Amino acid sequence: MNRAQLKRSSILRMALSGAETINQDEHEESFILRAVRIAAVVALYWFVSITMVFLNNYLLDNRELDAPLFVTFYQCVVTVGLCWLMQLLAKMCPGMVDFPSVKFDLKTSREVLPLSVVFIGMITFNNLCLKFVGVAFYTVGRSLSTVFNVLFSFIILKQTTSIHALICCGIIMGGFWLGVDQEGLAGSLSWSGVFFGVLASASVSLNAIYTKKVMPAVDGSIWKLCFYNNINACILFLPLILVFGEVGRVASFSRLTDLSFWGMMTLGGVFGFAIGYVTGLQIKFTSPLTHNVSGTAKACAQTVIAVVYNSSSKSLLWWTSNMMVLGGSSGYTWVKSREMQKTAHRGPQDSAKEKLLPGEKENPGV
């Protein structure tokens, strides 16, 4: 009888230990699968983002065709076409492709128009900055978007910023000016590029603020916003191309009938569309904080690749300016995420008290 009980208990133990081993193996397998998936998504984001910057630099650095507005306009046309294509694929393969139904509505287009004006400024100044400063200095050239974000949040939204976040902004500004100084000493500084970089930074910040305001008009869909933004941009770019005399330059371009040229132009538009998708994908599989850290690391890698590709020799202080900009941006992201976590952990009573503090009655929160 005792032997039978011992046998049963030992069999039970073996069964339980076997079940635990199976569960552990399944857990390890799911963890490895998730890690591989995240690594693949981050790698895809890096590839698309870095390729897009180098491709745009190639298109804008064309000495035969000095028409940055036309290049940007064409990329907007490609984006609109891809939105229609994705909508069609979503209807044909609903289980495989997820894309909202987009139909042009004049009222919605008018509501999105103020953002579209800022959007045009953002993509145009971004491309002009890239055209004049190149890929290596591009990260520093348009690094003030975080600083403008703090400034416009205070002016437009009446939001205050913590001292720690302001210190990070100070580090970014220090890195920016050090980078400008080093580019000047090296004889490769383009004041036009710096000017457009500052305007691009301001436009990026304003774009983020106005995006929040117009999202209800497109039912909170970022793809609908992308569709209307680019349609408005296509229309608004036409008079600008005429005013700045780019029609004549395009008409006299020797490679106008060259399919390889239009292939590269279209590819630039495809990557411009794809960056929106992979950005959302990276945030979905990681987190907004991880996305920002990944973006900072990507910018660092992008700078190194550009320097190596161009066989450039940069000073220690030049590299220091890049590290200051990237470090300040990472620090700002970390500080803001910590502040958001603290705000999330506060109870409703604390939130109510916060709203009654002097000067914060109209604050929507940071």
C-alpha positions as a printed NumPy array, in Angstrom:
array([[  0.   ,   0.   ,   0.   ],
       [  2.809,   2.424,   0.999],
       [  4.758,   1.453,  -2.107],
       [  1.708,   2.195,  -4.295],
       [  1.278,   5.619,  -2.658],
       [  5.008,   6.366,  -3.139],
       [  4.783,   5.414,  -6.801],
       [  1.716,   7.625,  -7.306],
       [  3.35 ,  10.599,  -5.551],
       [  6.558,  10.217,  -7.556],
       [  4.593,  10.   , -10.824],
       [  2.62 ,  13.109,  -9.799],
       [  5.852,  14.975,  -8.999],
       [  7.313,  14.021, -12.374],
       [  4.155,  15.142, -14.153],
       [  4.143,  18.503, -12.323],
       [  7.845,  19.091, -12.956],
       [  7.275,  18.205, -16.613],
       [  4.415,  20.715, -16.824],
       [  6.604,  23.399, -15.217],
       [  9.371,  22.669, -17.743],
       [  6.898,  22.951, -20.634],
       [  5.539,  26.268, -19.28 ],
       [  9.062,  27.604, -18.811],
       [ 10.017,  26.564, -22.353],
       [  6.876,  28.211, -23.751],
       [  7.646,  31.396, -21.778],
       [ 11.238,  31.461, -23.036],
       [ 10.066,  30.825, -26.6  ],
       [  7.479,  33.63 , -26.438],
       [ 10.074,  36.015, -24.922],
       [ 12.607,  35.195, -27.67 ],
       [  9.922,  35.59 , -30.346],
       [  8.891,  38.977, -28.909],
       [ 12.526,  40.112, -28.687],
       [ 13.156,  39.105, -32.314],
       [  9.973,  40.894, -33.429],
       [ 10.967,  44.11 , -31.6  ],
       [ 14.505,  43.934, -33.012],
       [ 13.081,  43.487, -36.533],
       [ 10.724,  46.483, -36.134],
       [ 13.506,  48.729, -34.768],
       [ 15.839,  47.62 , -37.59 ],
       [ 13.097,  48.39 , -40.136],
       [ 12.602,  51.874, -38.636],
       [ 16.344,  52.549, -38.782],
       [ 16.59 ,  51.316, -42.383],
       [ 13.621,  53.353, -43.648],
       [ 14.575,  56.535, -41.764],
       [ 18.285,  56.539, -42.667],
       [ 17.613,  55.542, -46.299],
       [ 15.014,  58.316, -46.624],
       [ 17.477,  60.976, -45.384],
       [ 20.267,  59.851, -47.739],
       [ 17.828,  59.507, -50.657],
       [ 16.435,  63.013, -50.106],
       [ 19.979,  64.362, -49.838],
       [ 20.797,  62.706, -53.205],
       [ 17.697,  64.201, -54.87 ],
       [ 18.18 ,  67.686, -53.404],
       [ 21.923,  67.784, -54.075],
       [ 21.328,  67.464, -57.829],
       [ 23.249,  70.367, -59.379],
       [ 21.359,  70.071, -62.666],
       [ 17.957,  70.47 , -60.988],
       [ 17.779,  73.193, -58.35 ],
       [ 14.073,  72.748, -57.546],
       [ 13.606,  71.673, -53.888],
       [  9.942,  72.771, -53.848],
       [  9.148,  70.627, -56.89 ],
       [ 10.894,  67.595, -55.338],
       [  8.882,  68.042, -52.121],
       [  5.652,  68.6  , -54.106],
       [  6.18 ,  65.362, -56.05 ],
       [  6.712,  63.422, -52.809],
       [  3.368,  64.749, -51.535],
       [  1.694,  63.573, -54.787],
       [  3.207,  60.097, -54.29 ],
       [  1.926,  60.022, -50.683],
       [ -1.631,  60.862, -51.802],
       [ -1.439,  58.11 , -54.428],
       [ -0.203,  55.604, -51.838],
       [ -3.079,  56.537, -49.507],
       [ -5.55 ,  55.687, -52.301],
       [ -3.673,  52.458, -53.037],
       [ -3.607,  51.393, -49.363],
       [ -7.333,  52.117, -49.081],
       [ -7.974,  49.921, -52.126],
       [ -5.817,  47.1  , -50.738],
       [ -7.612,  47.339, -47.374],
       [-10.947,  46.772, -49.165],
       [ -9.575,  43.876, -51.221],
       [ -7.651,  42.2  , -48.364],
       [ -9.31 ,  43.361, -45.113],
       [ -7.543,  40.741, -43.   ],
       [ -4.059,  41.602, -44.26 ],
       [ -4.096,  45.391, -44.763],
       [ -5.491,  47.789, -42.16 ],
       [ -6.116,  51.279, -43.555],
       [ -9.061,  53.649, -42.968],
       [-11.481,  54.589, -45.736],
       [-10.505,  58.04 , -47.034],
       [-12.855,  60.166, -49.115],
       [-12.14 ,  63.801, -49.859],
       [-14.413,  66.204, -47.975],
       [-14.053,  69.962, -48.57 ],
       [-15.141,  70.877, -45.029],
       [-12.545,  68.566, -43.466],
       [ -9.91 ,  69.884, -45.873],
       [-10.622,  73.467, -44.716],
       [-10.368,  72.423, -41.059],
       [ -6.985,  70.789, -41.712],
       [ -5.707,  73.763, -43.794],
       [ -3.951,  75.686, -40.942],
       [ -1.964,  72.547, -40.124],
       [ -1.203,  72.02 , -43.824],
       [  0.425,  75.47 , -44.018],
       [  2.689,  74.532, -41.075],
       [  3.227,  71.077, -42.631],
       [  4.438,  72.651, -45.906],
       [  6.871,  74.808, -43.947],
       [  8.112,  71.783, -42.   ],
       [  8.854,  69.489, -44.958],
       [ 10.213,  72.335, -47.137],
       [ 12.565,  73.738, -44.483],
       [ 13.642,  70.201, -43.554],
       [ 14.601,  69.496, -47.166],
       [ 16.301,  72.882, -47.616],
       [ 18.315,  72.333, -44.432],
       [ 19.369,  68.902, -45.705],
       [ 20.245,  70.394, -49.108],
       [ 22.607,  73.02 , -47.655],
       [ 24.191,  71.27 , -44.644],
       [ 24.325,  67.629, -45.791],
       [ 23.576,  64.491, -43.785],
       [ 26.541,  64.729, -41.342],
       [ 25.455,  68.091, -39.837],
       [ 21.722,  67.519, -40.363],
       [ 21.098,  66.204, -36.818],
       [ 22.681,  69.29 , -35.232],
       [ 21.305,  71.666, -37.893],
       [ 17.693,  70.956, -36.967],
       [ 18.181,  70.009, -33.31 ],
       [ 16.257,  72.924, -31.79 ],
       [ 12.79 ,  71.359, -32.222],
       [ 12.775,  70.336, -28.52 ],
       [ 13.665,  73.902, -27.483],
       [ 10.914,  75.361, -29.695],
       [  8.505,  72.752, -28.321],
       [  9.074,  74.111, -24.798],
       [  8.846,  77.712, -26.026],
       [  5.633,  77.29 , -28.037],
       [  4.04 ,  75.153, -25.318],
       [  4.504,  78.086, -22.946],
       [  3.4  ,  80.791, -25.436],
       [  0.476,  78.965, -27.115],
       [ -0.659,  76.351, -24.572],
       [  0.45 ,  78.221, -21.395],
       [  2.285,  75.099, -20.2  ],
       [  5.25 ,  75.456, -17.873],
       [  8.34 ,  73.228, -18.001],
       [ 10.377,  71.782, -15.139],
       [ 13.908,  72.976, -14.375],
       [ 15.344,  69.56 , -15.306],
       [ 13.752,  69.723, -18.77 ],
       [ 15.057,  73.288, -19.205],
       [ 18.596,  72.134, -18.318],
       [ 18.313,  69.504, -21.083],
       [ 17.211,  72.256, -23.5  ],
       [ 20.257,  74.29 , -22.432],
       [ 22.53 ,  71.339, -23.287],
       [ 20.881,  71.03 , -26.727],
       [ 21.365,  74.752, -27.41 ],
       [ 24.988,  74.528, -26.276],
       [ 25.554,  71.577, -28.63 ],
       [ 23.896,  73.475, -31.489],
       [ 26.099,  76.558, -31.11 ],
       [ 29.239,  74.46 , -30.644],
       [ 28.378,  72.551, -33.83 ],
       [ 27.853,  75.803, -35.763],
       [ 31.185,  77.105, -34.429],
       [ 33.037,  73.918, -35.455],
       [ 31.47 ,  73.877, -38.923],
       [ 32.585,  77.502, -39.307],
       [ 36.165,  76.696, -38.275],
       [ 36.213,  73.766, -40.71 ],
       [ 35.062,  76.089, -43.516],
       [ 31.999,  73.984, -44.307],
       [ 29.346,  76.097, -42.567],
       [ 26.28 ,  77.086, -44.577],
       [ 24.407,  79.928, -42.874],
       [ 21.49 ,  79.244, -45.233],
       [ 21.418,  75.663, -43.963],
       [ 21.529,  76.834, -40.331],
       [ 18.732,  79.343, -41.01 ],
       [ 16.526,  76.7  , -42.656],
       [ 17.401,  74.259, -39.854],
       [ 16.113,  76.713, -37.228],
       [ 12.932,  77.298, -39.27 ],
       [ 12.515,  73.518, -39.692],
       [ 12.857,  73.022, -35.925],
       [ 10.213,  75.677, -35.248],
       [  7.906,  74.144, -37.875],
       [  8.27 ,  70.63 , -36.393],
       [  7.215,  71.959, -32.999],
       [  4.263,  73.94 , -34.394],
       [  3.23 ,  70.905, -36.451],
       [  3.005,  68.782, -33.277],
       [  0.861,  71.419, -31.532],
       [ -1.518,  71.961, -34.469],
       [ -1.792,  68.203, -35.087],
       [ -3.375,  67.799, -31.648],
       [ -5.858,  70.575, -32.46 ],
       [ -7.07 ,  69.164, -35.79 ],
       [ -7.123,  65.449, -34.917],
       [-10.869,  65.533, -33.995],
       [-11.624,  66.75 , -37.561],
       [-10.241,  63.474, -38.967],
       [-11.767,  61.219, -36.274],
       [ -8.386,  60.826, -34.59 ],
       [ -6.956,  58.923, -37.586],
       [ -3.325,  59.774, -38.372],
       [ -3.696,  58.292, -41.881],
       [ -6.726,  60.452, -42.695],
       [ -4.721,  63.434, -41.484],
       [ -1.822,  62.352, -43.709],
       [ -4.217,  62.13 , -46.687],
       [ -5.772,  65.604, -46.22 ],
       [ -2.453,  67.208, -45.295],
       [ -0.773,  66.012, -48.473],
       [ -3.741,  66.911, -50.723],
       [ -3.726,  70.444, -49.31 ],
       [  0.063,  70.557, -49.663],
       [ -0.12 ,  69.534, -53.348],
       [ -2.479,  72.448, -54.053],
       [ -0.535,  74.994, -51.965],
       [  2.813,  74.026, -53.483],
       [  1.707,  74.906, -57.055],
       [  1.728,  78.734, -56.643],
       [  4.983,  78.512, -54.641],
       [  6.671,  76.579, -57.472],
       [  5.51 ,  79.275, -59.917],
       [  6.581,  82.217, -57.709],
       [ 10.074,  80.807, -57.07 ],
       [ 10.631,  80.122, -60.776],
       [ 11.034,  76.373, -60.534],
       [  8.776,  75.634, -63.534],
       [ 11.441,  76.851, -65.964],
       [ 14.179,  74.878, -64.194],
       [ 12.126,  71.674, -64.314],
       [ 11.188,  72.238, -67.982],
       [ 14.862,  72.706, -68.979],
       [ 16.1  ,  69.724, -66.938],
       [ 18.019,  67.333, -69.193],
       [ 16.824,  64.155, -67.433],
       [ 13.122,  65.014, -67.47 ],
       [ 12.318,  61.956, -69.625],
       [ 14.746,  59.681, -67.776],
       [ 12.824,  56.856, -66.075],
       [ 15.618,  56.269, -63.523],
       [ 15.254,  59.881, -62.303],
       [ 11.497,  59.505, -61.83 ],
       [ 12.091,  56.125, -60.199],
       [ 14.347,  57.742, -57.58 ],
       [ 11.834,  60.569, -57.095],
       [  9.012,  58.074, -56.584],
       [ 11.162,  55.995, -54.237],
       [ 11.742,  59.135, -52.15 ],
       [  7.957,  59.581, -51.885],
       [  7.468,  55.909, -50.948],
       [ 10.018,  56.17 , -48.133],
       [  8.408,  59.434, -46.983],
       [  5.097,  57.576, -46.707],
       [  6.72 ,  54.503, -45.131],
       [  8.365,  56.474, -42.313],
       [  4.918,  57.289, -40.905],
       [  3.988,  53.607, -40.909],
       [  7.231,  52.295, -39.341],
       [  7.196,  55.05 , -36.706],
       [  3.728,  53.942, -35.594],
       [  4.857,  50.323, -35.76 ],
       [  7.875,  50.969, -33.523],
       [  5.757,  52.817, -30.925],
       [  3.196,  49.983, -31.023],
       [  5.765,  47.22 , -30.384],
       [  7.891,  49.173, -27.87 ],
       [  6.816,  52.471, -26.241],
       [  6.987,  56.219, -26.989],
       [ 10.068,  56.514, -24.751],
       [ 11.839,  53.6  , -26.475],
       [ 10.898,  55.121, -29.843],
       [ 12.58 ,  58.412, -28.893],
       [ 15.684,  56.621, -27.607],
       [ 15.78 ,  54.58 , -30.823],
       [ 15.435,  57.784, -32.852],
       [ 18.348,  59.368, -30.98 ],
       [ 20.554,  56.302, -31.503],
       [ 19.523,  56.247, -35.172],
       [ 20.552,  59.907, -35.566],
       [ 23.946,  59.077, -34.07 ],
       [ 24.416,  56.132, -36.457],
       [ 23.236,  58.29 , -39.366],
       [ 25.874,  60.936, -38.579],
       [ 28.662,  58.334, -38.34 ],
       [ 27.594,  56.736, -41.653],
       [ 27.572,  60.156, -43.376],
       [ 31.049,  61.055, -42.07 ],
       [ 32.484,  57.669, -43.108],
       [ 30.725,  57.718, -46.5  ],
       [ 32.062,  61.219, -47.311],
       [ 35.53 ,  60.34 , -45.899],
       [ 35.33 ,  63.469, -43.728],
       [ 37.659,  64.325, -40.864],
       [ 35.883,  65.932, -37.905],
       [ 37.344,  67.491, -34.76 ],
       [ 36.739,  66.247, -31.226],
       [ 34.634,  69.341, -30.459],
       [ 32.485,  68.666, -33.551],
       [ 31.714,  65.184, -32.239],
       [ 31.151,  66.705, -28.776],
       [ 28.483,  69.015, -30.236],
       [ 26.659,  65.982, -31.678],
       [ 26.876,  64.125, -28.364],
       [ 25.545,  67.195, -26.517],
       [ 22.57 ,  67.461, -28.872],
       [ 21.792,  63.74 , -28.715],
       [ 22.417,  63.549, -24.946],
       [ 20.25 ,  66.602, -24.262],
       [ 17.439,  65.202, -26.435],
       [ 17.599,  61.804, -24.694],
       [ 17.684,  63.501, -21.28 ],
       [ 14.654,  65.637, -22.142],
       [ 12.72 ,  62.533, -23.27 ],
       [ 13.614,  60.71 , -20.051],
       [ 12.665,  63.685, -17.838],
       [  9.297,  64.167, -19.586],
       [  8.49 ,  60.44 , -19.366],
       [  9.229,  60.484, -15.61 ],
       [  6.988,  63.536, -15.187],
       [  4.185,  61.842, -17.125],
       [  4.503,  58.726, -14.943],
       [  4.255,  60.852, -11.787],
       [  1.182,  62.638, -13.184],
       [ -0.424,  59.272, -14.044],
       [  0.132,  57.963, -10.503],
       [ -1.524,  60.974,  -8.887],
       [ -5.112,  60.619,  -7.732],
       [ -8.02 ,  62.743,  -8.934],
       [ -7.781,  64.922,  -5.807],
       [ -4.145,  65.765,  -6.564],
       [ -5.067,  66.566, -10.16 ],
       [ -7.887,  68.835,  -8.946],
       [ -5.488,  70.645,  -6.59 ],
       [ -3.032,  71.075,  -9.435],
       [ -5.642,  72.814, -11.565],
       [ -6.175,  75.391,  -8.806],
       [ -2.513,  76.414,  -8.645],
       [ -1.855,  80.024,  -9.75 ],
       [ -1.179,  80.357, -13.459],
       [ -2.156,  76.736, -14.213],
       [ -5.957,  77.031, -14.462],
       [ -5.956,  76.769, -18.247],
       [ -3.153,  74.201, -18.488],
       [ -4.154,  70.999, -20.263],
       [ -1.179,  69.299, -18.595],
       [  2.285,  68.31 , -19.75 ]])
